[in-house]
């Protein structure tokens, strides 16, 4: 019996017991404790005041809602939805340890307000005034603003003010090591701290009419939509704590000289970096000598590499041969923080991706030898990847022509000293009469809960929003499905790697441009059959797909779970409006029913990446997945997920 069946069986046994119908659920108790708690404050987090204290509360909720959804979806806890139908404000979820005897549920459990009904099991149990269902899929946007930990049948109802209260309680329930829980709590605290600062210092809203690509990159306020460490800036030793007011976006790159024997170079790195060398500023107070950086190195045996200034202490601590040079150049950082655009590169069309020894969401933001090796090789086959595309060039690709990385045989060391030269998406598109907008920026919400995409495109009716979703989904699939179908190649096309291309004059969607090859999946035998080229990779590279399922799985995770799911919600077409029917129609028009991509994506349940479980197990390159209901088949809030679907567009 799987975990879902066990949970539903436990629920059924409780409800069928002589005393279970009314006495075992606190909502039916005479004292009305639960009802009083649920009605004590609004469930909408956007009603929390926009004051310093209010922003602190909002930031805790932003992290907490993501944590709760992960705990439930990953099967770390069991959750039950108590549905009061028309009395929505009385509905809530009840969270308990997995496998706990139902008679013990109220001794210690978590109760949460809800804004919307989550996806629940079909085997709901109806009572006199309410309905109880096992929760199968929970999104942060389903969750209400307030939670409580109940002790001893609600003799004590402890308000949850910080996600760490939940994490430590769940750690005890599951007997996690204290060290693992402590590490997770530190990252959660970093996320809250940095989120509060971001709310209080929100950048001006960008404009679809005139904002630059970098302004869109720097407009994101909350980060990853479902990861509990969505806004973390957690420094890992030898780096020290990074304060929330640290300016990640406007920086001055540092430079080091290293022996050529200590780095592996791919492509024409020095030729591409040469304009950067010529535009450095000398930092030393003593400027009597040469002010040209290359005069300070012996180029026959040394090479000059840029370094992120916040990462410099790690380089100095880990690479004794690295010599810091007294020069710097100004640069602007993108949403990823570690990819920057030096001012000197603006007319040349390049960005630089650099290691940064901090944890943001899932992993340490360094650059491995696997990534520095594969990037230039993928760049060489870009023309092959674009074969078989739909007319109108729906996809453009920002190549990575050159890179450098430490030759240390220990990749966990080598990843701290590296860099990648990447083509700039805005530069590529400007001459085409196009603007580029980071996809993640479209689903950012303002203080009142209105998304950027609705504001900037004036999507003030459901008809307009449905038309926009149709255009977006069609272009997205035109861009990213042909490489999968034709070549066995999936880009890691999540919203931080995908940039929307729009007509600079009309705002009409032209297509997408994608960047970053570090997380792609290629089934190399399929690619060789289609192109005649076998892509070289280092052993054990995560980009090497052992089966086509891995390619399809990455595409589903990035395109459906990460990108379209957030877009459908931002357009207010998830709980109503048949947004997912529009997505399915666009997909079916491009993928034949007989194709294995169609049958793979159209499973009743699909893999969900387990962010918290991976944190508990200390993983970042090896992923853990759990099957959850397939959001592609979501109908509406009342019906949830219907499989097979009944499409009505």
N, C-alpha and C positions, 0 to 999 in steps of 0.2 A: 504494500500500500504506500503511495507517494505521500509527500507532506501535505498536499492539498486535501487528499482523501482523508488522512488522519485528522486534520483540523475540522473538516466538515462532519466527520463521524463523531468527534468529541462534542461538537455543537448539537448534533442530533440527539445524542444520548442525554445531554443536559436537558434539552427541551422536552424529551419524552419522559423524564423522571417525574415523580409525583409532585415534587416541590419546585421543579425548575421553571415553570411557566412564568411565575410572577416574583418569586422570592429571590431567584438567582441573578436578576438583572436590576441594577440600582435605579434605572429610570422609572421602575414601577414601585419603588419604595415610598412609603407614606411621607418620609421626611423631605422628599423632593430635592435632595442635595444636588444631584446631577443636573436637574432642570434649572436650579438656581445658578449653578456654575455656568452652564451653557448660555444663559440669558444675561449674565452679569456684564459682559462686554461684547461689542460687535465682533463677528467672525472675520470681517473683511480687513486684512492688514493695511489696506490703503486708507482706512479711516483712522489709523494711528496718527497722532499729530506730527506735523513736520517741524518739530522742535529738536534741539540737541538730544534731549531724553527720548523723544519719540523715535528719532533716527537710531538710537542705540537699541530700542526695542525692535524696530523694523529689521535691523541687521541680525539680531539674535534669531528672529523668526525666519529670515531668509536662509540661514544656515540650518536651523532646526527643521524646517519643512523638508529640506533636501535630505537631511539625515533620516527623518522618519520614513520618507518614501523609500529610501535605500534599505532600511532595516526590514520593512515589510516585503518589498519586492524581491529581496535576496533570500527570504525565508529565514532570517535571523530571529524574527519574532512572528507571532500570529496576530492577525488583526481581524476584527469583526465590525461590520457596519450595522448600526442600530438606526433603522430608517423609520421616521415618523411621518413619512409621506408629505402631506400638505404642510405640516408643521416643521418645515425644514430646519428652523433654528434649534429644534430639539434633537435633530439627528447628530450622531457622533460616531467615532470609531473607538473601539475598546482594544487595547494592545496588551498581550500577555506573552509569557514565555512559551516557546514551541513545546508541544507535548505535555503541558501541565494539565493535571486533572481539573476538569471544569469546576469542581467544588472549591478549588483553591484560587480561582481567578481573581476574586475580589480582595484577596489578602494583600496583593501588591500588583498593581496594573497601571496602565497609562490611558488616560482619556483625552481625546482631542476634539475640539470643535471642527466642523467641516464647512467648507464653502460649497462644495459640489459632491455629488455621489461618485464614489470611486467605481472601478470595474470590480464586480463581485461575482461569486460563484452562482451558478444557475439554481442550485439547491437551497434557496432561501427558506427560512422557517418563519412562518407568519404567526404572530401572537395577537392578542386582543386589540392592542393599540399600536403595535409596531411590528417591524419585520427585521430579522437578524440574518446577515449573510457574511460568509467568509470573504475577506478582501483578497482579490487576485492581482490587482494592479492599482497602485496608488501613485499619483503625481503630486509634486509640491503644490501645484495650483488647486488641487482638490482640498487641501488642508486649511483649516481655519486658524485664526491668529493666536488662540490660547489653548494651553494644555495643562493637565494636572496629573500628578502621581498620587494614586489613592492607596491608602494603607488601612488595613483592618476594616474592610467594608465601609469605607468612607468616614470612619471616625476621624481620619486625618486626610485632607485633600491639599497636597503640596503643590503650589503653582510652579510651573516650569518656566524659569526665567533665563535659562542658559542650556544649550544643547548638551553640554557636558554632564548635566544631571541625568539626561536620558542615556548617554553613552556609558556612563559608569554603572548605571542600573542594569543595562543590557549586558555589560561586561560581566557582572555578577551572575545574571541569569544563565549566561552561556559559559561561565568559568574561563573567560579569556585571561591571558596573562596580564598582570598589572602593567608590565612594560609596554605591551601592545596598546592597551587602553590609554595609558599616559601619553604615548606618542600621538595617537589619534586625537586626544583631547587638546594637545598642544597645537595641532594643525587646525582643529575646529576654532580654537581661540584666536589663532592668526586670521582665519577667515572672517570671524565676527569683527575683530578689531579693524581690519582693513576695509570691510564692508561699511562699517559705521563712518569711517573717514570719507569713503567714496560718496555716500549719501549726503554728507554734510558739505562736500565740495564738488558737487555734480557739475560737470563741464557744460557749456552751452549746447543746446540741442543742435545737431547738424542740419543742414538744409539740402534736400535733394537737388535744388536748383544750382547751388554754387559751392558747396563744401568740398574740400579736397579729400583724397583717400585717407591721408593721415588723420584728418579731423574725424572721419568716421571711425577709424581704428581706435582713437583715443576717447570715443564717446561712450564706450561700454561701461556700465556701472556695476552690474552684478556678476558677470562672468558666466561660467558653465551653468546651464539651467537646472541640472539635476544632481550635480556632484556636491557633496557636503563641504568640500574644501574649495568651493567655487571662487572664493576671493582670497585664498591663502597666499601669503608671501613669506613662507616659513623657511628661514635660513638654516642651512645644514652646516655644521662645523666642517672646515675651519672658518666659515663665515659667521659673523655675529648677528644678533637680532637686528632686523631692519624695521625702522619705525614706520608707522602708517603714513606719515607726511613725507616720506622719501619720494622724490620726483623721479619716477621711472621713465617718464616720457621725454624729458628734455635732459640730455646728458652729454658728457664729453668722453669720447672713447679714449682709452689708454693704449699704450703700445709697449710691446716687449721685443727684445732681440733674443732669438733662440738658435742654437746650433742646427744647421740643416740636417745633420744626422739624427736629430731628435724628433723630426716631424716627417710625415708622409704627405706629399703634395699631389693633388689631382688637378689636371687642367692648367690653364695659364693664370694661376693665382697671382703671381707678382705683377704681371702685366696689367691685370684688372685692378690691383691695389695701388698701382703707381700714381694715379691722380690723387689718391688719398694721402700718400706720402708727401706729395707736393703742396698740400693744403693744411698741413699740421701747424699748430701754434706751439711755440716753446713755452713750457710752464716754469722753467727755472728763472729765478730772479737775476741770475748772472747770464746775460745774453751777449757776452763779449765774443764768444766763438760763433761757429756756424749755426745757422738756424734751420738747416735742412736735415731732416731726420736721418737720411741714409748716410750722412757723413759721420754718424756715430756708430756705424757697424761695418764689419768686414764682410761684404756681400758674397765673397767667395766661400765663406764658411758659416755665415749667419743669414737668417731671414727675419724680417720684421712682421709681426702679426698684431692685429688689433685685439683688444681685450675689453670686455664690459667693465666699467670702473668698479661696480659693486662686486664683481667676481675676482678682481685683481688680488685680494688677500689669499684666495684659494690657490691661485696660480703660483704666487710667491711661496706659499707653504708647501706645495706639492711638487714643484719643479725647481730645484735649486739652480739649474742651469739658466733659467729665465732671467733676463736682465731688463729691468724697467727703464724705459727711455723717457726723458723729460719733455714729452710732447703729447698733445691731445688734439682732437677735432670735435666740433659739435655734431650732434646727431639727434634724430627723433625716433622714438621707439613705437613699434606697432602694438597691437593688442596682446600679442604673445609675450611682450616685454623683452625677449632676448633677440628678436629680429629688429634691426635698426636701419634707418636711412640716413647716412652721413650727408651733411649739406653739400659736400664736395661731389657726391654721387648723383645729386638731383638731375643735372643735365646729361648724365651718362646712362641712367636707367638701371642702377643696381642697388640692392640692399645687402646687408651682411647679417647672417645668423650666427650668434655667439653663445657659448655656454654661460649659464647663470646658475650658480649653485644654490638655488632655492626651490622649494616644493610649491608648485601651483597645481591644484586639483590632484591628479593621479601620481605625478612623478617629478623627479628632480629635473630641472630644465637645463641639463647638459646636452652635449651632442656626441653620440657614440661613433666609433669607427665604422660601424655598419652603415650609418647614415652618410658620413662623409665619403664613403666608398661608392655607394649606390647612386647618389645624386647626379654626379657627372655622367654616369652610364645611362641613367634614365633620360637625361637631357639629350643624349645622342639619338635616342629612338623616338623623340617627340613626333617627327614627321610620320612615322609608322603608326603611332597611336591615333593620329588624326585622320587616318584613312577610314573611309566608310562612315564618316559623320554626315548628319543631315545638312542640307543646304543652309547657308547663312552663318556658318562658323559659330555654332552654339558654344563651342569650347575653345578657349585659348589656354596655354600652359606656360607658367613662369618657370623657366629652366634654372638649373643649378650648375653652371659651367665649371666651377672650380671649388676646391676645398683644401683644408689642411687639418691634420690631427696628429697628436703625439704617437710616437712609435712604441710606447710602452706596451708590453704584451698583456698587461692587465687592463682590460677595457674599462673597468670601473675607475681606473686612474686616467687612462688616455682621454676619456670623454670630457675631462676638465680643461683640456688644452686643445682647442679645435676652432674651426670657423668654416662657414659655407658662404660663397658668393651666390646670390640669387637675383634673377631678373626682376625688375620692379613692375608689378601689374599696372599701375597707373601710367607709367611711361609707355608700356606696350599699347595701351588702349587710347591714349590721348590723340595720337595721330589718326585714329580711326573715327574720331568724333564721338568718343564714348567716355563716360565717367564710370568709376568703379566704386562700389560700396561693399564693405565687408558684410557678409550675410548675417553674422552675429549681431551687428548693430541694428538690423531691422527689427529684431524682436526684443529690444530694450524697452523698458516701460518707464514712464515718467512718474512723478510722485502720486499722481491720481490713478495710476493703473492703465493708462492709455499707451498703446505701443507706438513706437516710432513709425512703423510702416503705415499704420492707420492715419497718423497725423500728417506725414509727409506726402502721401499720395491722396489725401482727402477722401479716404474710403469711408464715407459717412452713411452708406447703406449696405445692406447685406448683398445686394446685387453687385455693387462695385467690389466688395471684398471677395465674392465668389469668382468674379471675372479676373481679379488680380491673382488669386490662387491658381486658377486654371492656367494663366499665362506663365506663372512662375514654375509650376509643376511640369508643364510641357517643355519649357526650356531646360529645366534641371535634368529631366530624363533624356532629352535630346543630347545634352552635354555629356552625361556620365554613364549612360547605359551602353552606348556603342563600344567603348573600350572594353567593357566587361564581356559583352556578347561576342565581339569580333576577335579579341586578343587575350581574354582571360586576365584583364588588368583592371584593378579597382583603385581609384584614388582614395585617400583618406579625406573625403569631401565633407567634413563637418563644417559648421558655420565659421570657424576661425580660419579655415584653409580655402574657403570658397568666397569669391567676390562676385557680386552681381554686376553685370555690365549693362548700362542703360544709355540710351541716346542722350547726348549732352544737351540737346535742344528740347526734345519732347518728353524725356523721362521714360520712354518706352523700353521694355526689357529686350535687350539684344542677345543675351546669353550669359556665360560665366567665364571666369578665369580662375584657375586652380593653382595652388602653390604647395610646396613642401612634399618631398618624396620619402621622408623618414618613416611614414606609417602606411605606405601603399601595400597592396597585396598583388603579387603576380604569380600566376600559374605558368611557370617558365616553358613547359612543354607546349602548352596551348599557344603561348606567344611565339615560340619558335615555328610552330606549324603555320601561323598566320603571316609571319614576317620574315622567316628565315634566319632570325637573330636569336641567339641564346644569351640572355642578359646575365652578365657575370655579377655574382654577389659573394660576400664573405661567408664562410661557414656559419651556420646557426643564425642567419639573418631572419628577423621576424617578417621581412618583406617577401620572403620566399614561401608562397602558398603550396602546401602539399596536396591540396585538392581544390577543385573549383568551388566547393562549399565554402572554403575560407574566403575566397574572393567575394562570393555572394553575401556572406555574413558581414564582412566589413562594409560592403555597400549598403546593406540594410541598416546597420548600426549608424553610419554617418549620414546617409540620405534620408532615411525614414525616422529613426528614433531621435537623432540629434538635430536634423535640419527641418524636415517637413512637419514633424510633430510640434515643434516650437512655433513654426510659422502658422499652422492651422489654428493654434491657440491664440497667437497674437492677432489674428484676423477675426477672432471671435466666431470661428466656424467649427469648433470642436464639440462643445456641449449641445449645439444646435446648428443648423445650416448645412448639414451634409457635406462638410469639408472633405471627409475621407472618401466619399463617393467620387468627388472630383479627382482626388489623387489616384484612386484605383483606375478610373477611366483613362487618365493620361498614361498610366503604366501599361494597361492592357492594350492600348493602341500602338504601343511600341515593342511589346514582348509577346510573341505568339504563345498560345495556350500550351503548345507542345514543348516549349523551351524549358530547360531545367531551372533557369532563373525564375520563371513564373511559378513553377511548382514549389521551389524553395521559399520564395517570399510569401507564398500563399499557404503556408502552414498555419494550423490553428493557433499554435504557440510558437514563439521565437526566442532566440537567445537574448538575454539582457546582461550587459557587463556588470559585474558585482563589485562596485567601488569600495564599499566598506569591508567586505570579505577579503578583498585583495590587500587592503591596508592591514587587516588583522594578521594576514599571512605574510606580510612584508614583501608583496609582489609588485612589480611595475612593468616588466617585459612579458611575464607570463600571465595571461588573463584567465579569470574564472567567470563562467557564464551560468545563468539559470533561465529555464524556460518560463516565460510569462505570456499571457494572452497577446495575440498579435494586434497591435493598435491600428494596423491597416484596415481592420474590419470593425472599427468603432462606428456605431450608428448615431447615438445621441445619449444624453445624460440618463434618460429614462431606461432605454434598452441596453445601453452599454455596448459590448462587443457581440456582434451576431456572426456566427460562422455556420454555414456559408452566408455571405452577405445578401441582402435584398436591396439592390441599388435603386435609388430614386433621386435623380439629378434634375 
